[in-house]
Amino acid sequence: MAENKLTPLQQVEADRKAAAAAKVNKSSRIFSDEEKATRKERVGKAKDALTRSVGMKGDHVVAGRAALKKYLQQMNEPNQPDDQRFEMLVEAPFKAPPKKRDNNRGF
C-alpha cells in the first residue's frame, strides 16, 4: 500500500499534468446572442453600481460591493442568479439594513 502513495512532489506534478490535460480537452461554452446581451447589460449595471457606491460608508456597502465583485469574477460559471436576485445584488450597497430595535425599557 505504501508503494502506491505519491510523494508531495509527485502529487504536485500529477495535478499539474491533469490540469494541463483538462485545459486542452476543455470545450468552450457558446453563448447565444440573447445571453450575450443579458450578460452585457448585467455587467454594465454591476459596474455602474460599483462606481456609484465608491464614496459611501457602512458595513452594508462593503458587503454589497464584495458581492458585486464576486458576481463579476464568476460570470462564466454556470449558476447565475435570476433577475430578481441580481437586482438585489445591484441595490445592496445603497440600501441600509433596518436598525435593530431594543425592546429593553428598563423594567
Secondary structure by P-SEA (a helix, b strand, c coil): cccccccaaaaaaaaaaaaaaaaaabbbbbbcaaaaaaaaaaaaaaaaaaaaacccccaaaaaaaaaaaaaaaaccccccccaaaaaaaaacccccccccccccccc
